[in-house]
Amino acid sequence: MNQITIKQKQFNVAMKKYNQNNYYKNIYFLVSLINVTLQMILLVKLFTISLPWYIYILGLFIAYFITDFINGLVHMYMDNNDNYNSIWGPFIASFHLHHKTQKYKDANLLKIYFNESGAKFWLVIYLLAILFLSFLNTNSFIMFVLILVGVLSSIAEISHYLCHNNSSKLVLFLQDIGILLSMKHHTNHHQYNNRSYAFLNGKSDFLIDFIAQKLYSGYVDGTDKHFENYYGEGTCNR
C-alpha cells in the first residue's frame, strides 16, 4: 500500500469521526463564540485609544499586512498538514475540503464571520494575550495594531468567502482596489501549487510564497490527493 492510499484511508476515517460526532462541530461553535466575544471586548477598548488621524491610517495599513501574512502562514501550514491520526485529525481533514469545494454554501456574511472564526484555534490564544496586554501600560499604537489584527483575522474569512461566492459590484470594486482578496489572485491558489496562501487581500503572498517554497513541496501531489476518494459530507462553512 503506497503512502497516498494510506493517507486517503486516514482522511476518510478522520472525516467519518467528524461527521458522526457532534463533538467536533460543537468545538467549532465554542471557539467561534470565544473568538467573537473577545473581539467585541477588544473593539470596545479600541475606541478608547486616542491617536492622531494619520497614525490611525498607518496602523490600519500595518495591521492589514500583518493579518494577511499571519493568516496566510496558518493557511500554508494547514494545507500541508496531513496528521489525520492525531486528536486534531478530524479538524485537519475538514479543513482540506476547502480545496474540494470551489463554491461554498450561500450564507449571510455575519454567519460566515461567526462560523469561520471557529476554525481559528490559534486566535483564541492571540486574543487572550492581547486582552491581557490591554490591562498593562502597553503603547497605544501597538495596542491599536494588535487589536485590529485580531478582528481582521475573522474578516479575512469573509474576504476569502467572497472570492468564491460573489457577484456584487461593490465587492468587485473592493477587490480591484486591493482592500479585499480578488478572485483572480486567489485562483492561483487553486490552479497552481504551493502558492497564494494569503486571503485578506493577498499583498503578503510574495513573502509567504518564498517561505512555502523553502518548507513544502505543495498540496497538489500531497493533501489534495488525500480526499480524492472521499464522497461524504463536508463543508467549509462549518
Rosetta blueprint (number, residue, H / E / L):
1 M L
2 N L
3 Q H
4 I H
5 T H
6 I H
7 K H
8 Q H
9 K H
10 Q H
11 F H
12 N H
13 V H
14 A H
15 M H
16 K H
17 K H
18 Y H
19 N H
20 Q H
21 N L
22 N H
23 Y H
24 Y H
25 K H
26 N H
27 I H
28 Y H
29 F H
30 L H
31 V H
32 S H
33 L H
34 I H
35 N H
36 V H
37 T H
38 L H
39 Q H
40 M H
41 I H
42 L H
43 L H
44 V H
45 K H
46 L H
47 F L
48 T L
49 I L
50 S L
51 L L
52 P L
53 W H
54 Y H
55 I H
56 Y H
57 I H
58 L H
59 G H
60 L H
61 F H
62 I H
63 A H
64 Y H
65 F H
66 I H
67 T H
68 D H
69 F H
70 I H
71 N H
72 G H
73 L H
74 V H
75 H H
76 M H
77 Y H
78 M H
79 D H
80 N L
81 N L
82 D L
83 N L
84 Y L
85 N L
86 S L
87 I L
88 W L
89 G H
90 P H
91 F H
92 I H
93 A H
94 S H
95 F H
96 H H
97 L L
98 H L
99 H L
100 K L
101 T L
102 Q L
103 K L
104 Y L
105 K L
106 D L
107 A L
108 N L
109 L H
110 L H
111 K H
112 I H
113 Y H
114 F H
115 N H
116 E H
117 S H
118 G L
119 A L
120 K L
121 F H
122 W H
123 L H
124 V H
125 I H
126 Y H
127 L H
128 L H
129 A H
130 I H
131 L H
132 F H
133 L H
134 S H
135 F L
136 L L
137 N L
138 T L
139 N L
140 S H
141 F H
142 I H
143 M H
144 F H
145 V H
146 L H
147 I H
148 L H
149 V H
150 G H
151 V H
152 L H
153 S H
154 S H
155 I H
156 A H
157 E H
158 I H
159 S H
160 H H
161 Y H
162 L H
163 C H
164 H H
165 N L
166 N L
167 S L
168 S L
169 K H
170 L H
171 V H
172 L H
173 F H
174 L H
175 Q H
176 D H
177 I L
178 G L
179 I L
180 L L
181 L L
182 S L
183 M H
184 K H
185 H H
186 H H
187 T H
188 N H
189 H H
190 H H
191 Q H
192 Y L
193 N L
194 N L
195 R L
196 S L
197 Y L
198 A L
199 F L
200 L L
201 N L
202 G L
203 K L
204 S L
205 D H
206 F H
207 L H
208 I H
209 D H
210 F H
211 I H
212 A H
213 Q H
214 K H
215 L H
216 Y L
217 S L
218 G L
219 Y L
220 V L
221 D L
222 G L
223 T H
224 D H
225 K H
226 H H
227 F L
228 E L
229 N L
230 Y L
231 Y L
232 G L
233 E L
234 G L
235 T L
236 C L
237 N L
238 R L
